[in-house]
């Protein structure tokens, strides 16, 4: 009997996964800059693989490291961890619910045609706040949390050496 109850509770809990899907991650569209030039936006996906909605989910950028030519990394100057990530197409950094089997996009980074040498991460206190980094290869650590669910973690590589609209994200696990 206890086994059945434990199984039922486990099935009903939220279970988060943060991942990168190249087919659903890159998005180019006109930005809100002064010139109306396009921007190139890169997202991570968050999926709730549990049986219940994941309430009050928040993504955090835990660390940003610069990759050296030999593959080693060093902390990126100017990054002070952690910072909240913004849910794609949301006007703020507030927590959001993630329904079961409904992937939700989380803004990771972006670049603008009007400033092609700046890799950007949205940063609170408002969507207009950003962290800026020069072209390079980066390794980032991300965490997504929700009420009553175990945190999901991911490590991703960002290649920002090919141009503002050719950012390449790969799974860094």
C-alpha positions, 0 to 999 in steps of 0.5 A: 500500500505505501508503495502505491501511495509513494508512486502516486505522489511521485507521478503527480510531482513536477519534474523539470528539465532544462535543455537546448533544442536547435530546432526551437531555440534560435529566433531572429526578429526586429528588435526594439532598438532605435534603428529597428534593426533585427536581433538574434535571440537564443533560448533554452527550453524548460519542460515539466516532465512530472504529473503536476504543473510546476508552479512559480518557475524561475531560471537563473544564470549561475555562471559565465566563463570564457573558454580559452583556446586550450579548452580551459575556462576562466570567469567572464569579467563583469559577470556577478552571479546569479542573475534571473533569466527572463521567460521569452516574450514576457515583459518582466523577470517574474516567476511563471508556471510550466504546465506538464509537457508544455515546453516553455522558452527561457531567454538565454542570450541575444545579439543585435545588428545595431551592436554586432560585437556585443553578446547580451544577457537580459538582467534585472531589474528590468527587461532593458537591463543587459549584461554585455560580453565581447565576441568569444566562446563561453560556458554558462551554467543555468538553474531552473527552480519551482515550488515543490520540485527539484531544481534542474541544472544545465551547462551550455556552450555559446559560440559568439565568434561568427557574427551577431546572427550566427550564435551557436549554442551546444549542450555542455554536459 
